[in-house]
Amino acid sequence: MIGFEYGSGFSTIFFSKYLKHLTSVEHNEAWFNIVKTKLKEQGINNVDYHFIPSSIEYIGWIIET
């Protein structure tokens, strides 16, 4: 299975263990950097992780890709 999530965090790490691929978008830059570091530390490489700062782009991101 593959997954998509708006907002990242502990759910990103959890779901990455059960999905073939996960795409996650985050709008908070500080939180994005924390989660990005956690993913790297845990060797998680099946997450396509994106920082989207604009609210409009954030909401429409899944439609545009």
Buried (B, 14 or more C-beta within 10 A) or exposed (E): EEBBBEBBBEBBBEBBEEBEEBBBBBBBEEBBEBBBEBBEEEEBEEBEBBBBEEEEEBEEBEEEE
